Amino acid sequence: MKSDPNEFNNLAGLREYRDVVKRLKQWLPDKDVPPAPGSRARILRYDPETDKAVWQGNPNAPDAPIPGI
């Protein structure tokens, strides 16, 4: 985290992380759906219609700090 605090370097495509990516993919849902209406979950999601990250229902600028850190 210290060498890449904003996590701009995607390591998922590197061969040495192939097994890690495979293991973590099992926890991803088969279909991406929005949170339930009225959900109070703190969630960061990607909105493909606006091409923006959305944190707790609010668009998040690419250079915005990581929420909660």
C-alpha positions in Angstrom: 0.0 0.0 0.0 2.9 2.4 0.8 4.5 2.0 -2.7 1.1 2.4 -4.5 -1.2 4.2 -2.0 -3.9 4.9 -4.6 -3.6 1.4 -6.0 -3.2 2.7 -9.6 -1.1 -0.3 -10.6 -3.3 -3.3 -11.4 -1.4 -6.4 -10.4 -4.2 -8.8 -11.4 -2.8 -9.3 -14.9 0.6 -10.4 -13.6 1.4 -14.1 -14.0 2.6 -14.4 -10.4 -0.8 -13.4 -9.1 -2.8 -15.8 -11.3 -3.5 -18.2 -8.4 -4.6 -15.3 -6.1 -6.9 -13.9 -8.7 -8.5 -17.3 -9.3 -9.0 -17.9 -5.6 -10.6 -14.4 -5.0 -12.9 -14.7 -8.1 -14.9 -17.4 -6.3 -16.3 -14.7 -4.0 -17.5 -12.4 -6.8 -21.2 -12.5 -7.7 -22.2 -14.0 -11.1 -24.3 -10.9 -11.8 -23.5 -7.4 -10.7 -26.7 -5.8 -9.2 -27.2 -2.5 -7.4 -27.6 -2.6 -3.6 -31.2 -3.1 -2.3 -33.3 0.0 -2.1 -32.8 1.7 1.3 -29.7 -0.4 2.0 -27.4 1.3 4.5 -24.4 -0.7 3.4 -21.2 1.3 2.8 -20.3 0.2 -0.7 -18.2 1.4 -3.5 -19.6 0.4 -6.9 -18.9 1.2 -10.5 -21.7 2.8 -12.6 -21.1 1.7 -16.2 -23.6 4.3 -17.5 -21.6 7.2 -16.1 -18.2 5.5 -16.1 -17.7 6.6 -12.5 -17.1 5.1 -9.1 -20.1 5.7 -6.7 -19.6 5.7 -2.9 -22.7 5.5 -0.8 -24.8 6.8 -3.7 -22.5 9.7 -4.6 -20.2 9.9 -7.7 -16.6 9.8 -6.7 -13.9 11.7 -8.7 -10.9 9.6 -10.0 -8.6 11.7 -7.9 -10.7 11.7 -4.7 -9.2 10.2 -1.6 -10.1 6.6 -0.7 -13.2 6.8 1.4 -12.7 6.0 5.1 -8.9 6.2 4.9 
